[in-house]
């Protein structure tokens, strides 16, 4: 998934939804780091809100890929699910 896709998919969502990585249990995604051509969600104790993620992502190139780390393994974001008040990255 590219940044533009994430911004489009979340455009009409409640900006207070919190972002998690789709694991069991869900892992809070809190910090966005920029690497070579990708924006990476990192695991934290407090998840980002959609509003906070958009603020960070709006300054980056829209064609950059989104990734997340799980157990120190990088993975591309291929989609997202909405569950209650959570966005789950998968």
C-alpha angles and dihedrals in degrees: 000000000000126000090253090058093051092048091049094047093049098040095103099032127107104274091217093066110117124231123235137170110247102249133121103289100019113255118224112244107208118151128050116209124184119226133166101320097334141088109217127206110213128203115258139161094252119046123226119248119234088250093055093046091051091051090056097040096048090071093056133078108277093224093060115116123244119230140170135200123234118181089346091304118122117226131178118241106244098173148334138237130205115224117174103305096342135096109213116203115210 
